[in-house]
Amino acid sequence: MFQFEHREEKPISTRHFVLRMLRSAAIAGLIIFSALAVGIAGYHWLGGLGWTDSFLNASMILGGMGPVDPMPTTTAKIFAGCYALFSGLVFIALAGFLVAPVAHRVLHRFHYADDQDS
């Protein structure tokens, strides 16, 4: 999906880099929205919470703050645990996904400048 320029190619323009970052941010937003929707649905149907409380619990877990309401059943507790693990993995993956273009650009400029000096 994302194809970064090769080490020997000239770095992309600032405009293209901003577009690359906007595309990454849009994809990250869709992933966050999807993960939040899964959490809201699970807390509502498995945890027996209302929609607002389900949103609150899913948002708090996805944001790394922890649960708000205790889960009444074993099924709901298992869902909450799995969702917490899933949320942690989503956070780590999205952090890497958003940092990758910036790190690539910095390293690419560094290496491209070295290659041109030689």
NUVO-471110 format. One line per 4 residues: number of its first residue (from 1); for each residue x, y, z of C-alpha. Coordinates in steps of 0.02 Angstrom, whole numbers, plus 50000, padded with zeros to 5 digits. Layout:
NUM	X,Y,Z ~ ...
REM end
This chain:
1	50000,50000,50000 ~ 50135,50122,50051 ~ 50288,50120,49945 ~ 50428,50227,50012
5	50560,50296,49896 ~ 50721,50197,49879 ~ 50880,50255,49962 ~ 50954,50314,49797
9	50799,50412,49747 ~ 50777,50595,49790 ~ 50667,50624,49944 ~ 50487,50668,49904
13	50429,50848,49914 ~ 50356,50920,50073 ~ 50185,50925,49989 ~ 50192,50739,49949
17	50255,50701,50124 ~ 50108,50796,50200 ~ 49989,50698,50089 ~ 50073,50535,50144
21	50050,50585,50327 ~ 49868,50634,50298 ~ 49836,50466,50216 ~ 49919,50377,50363
25	49816,50479,50486 ~ 49655,50441,50391 ~ 49691,50254,50392 ~ 49736,50263,50578
29	49572,50355,50610 ~ 49474,50218,50521 ~ 49563,50084,50623 ~ 49526,50177,50785
33	49344,50202,50736 ~ 49328,50016,50694 ~ 49410,49963,50857 ~ 49297,50081,50954
37	49143,50012,50866 ~ 49193,49834,50913 ~ 49215,49888,51095 ~ 49050,49981,51102
41	48956,49834,51028 ~ 49039,49710,51146 ~ 49009,49812,51302 ~ 48828,49842,51250
45	48779,49666,51201 ~ 48894,49562,51311 ~ 48913,49679,51458 ~ 48733,49736,51463
49	48780,49920,51469 ~ 48686,50061,51385 ~ 48759,50140,51228 ~ 48833,50289,51320
53	48914,50182,51454 ~ 48976,50062,51319 ~ 49055,50208,51227 ~ 49136,50269,51388
57	49208,50099,51433 ~ 49271,50063,51256 ~ 49349,50236,51243 ~ 49435,50221,51411
61	49506,50049,51369 ~ 49559,50102,51194 ~ 49641,50258,51265 ~ 49737,50157,51394
65	49647,50224,51547 ~ 49560,50065,51605 ~ 49381,50009,51628 ~ 49246,50113,51713
69	49107,49988,51748 ~ 49127,49812,51819 ~ 49069,49672,51705 ~ 48926,49567,51775
73	48952,49401,51685 ~ 49097,49286,51644 ~ 49069,49313,51458 ~ 49075,49502,51480
77	49235,49488,51583 ~ 49319,49381,51451 ~ 49267,49506,51317 ~ 49334,49651,51421
81	49501,49563,51445 ~ 49517,49519,51261 ~ 49467,49695,51210 ~ 49598,49769,51327
85	49734,49659,51249 ~ 49671,49701,51075 ~ 49671,49887,51117 ~ 49851,49879,51176
89	49905,49797,51014 ~ 49807,49924,50911 ~ 49895,50065,51004 ~ 50068,49993,50971
93	50030,49957,50789 ~ 49959,50130,50756 ~ 50106,50213,50842 ~ 50223,50122,50724
97	50111,50156,50576 ~ 50111,50344,50609 ~ 50296,50358,50654 ~ 50359,50256,50505
101	50340,50393,50372 ~ 50426,50521,50484 ~ 50568,50404,50529 ~ 50589,50354,50347
105	50597,50535,50291 ~ 50727,50581,50422 ~ 50836,50430,50384 ~ 50812,50450,50197
109	50869,50631,50200 ~ 51019,50582,50306 ~ 51072,50441,50189 ~ 51030,50536,50030
113	51140,50682,50087 ~ 51282,50560,50127 ~ 51268,50476,49957 ~ 51272,50643,49866
117	51428,50699,49962 ~ 51525,50542,49912
REM end
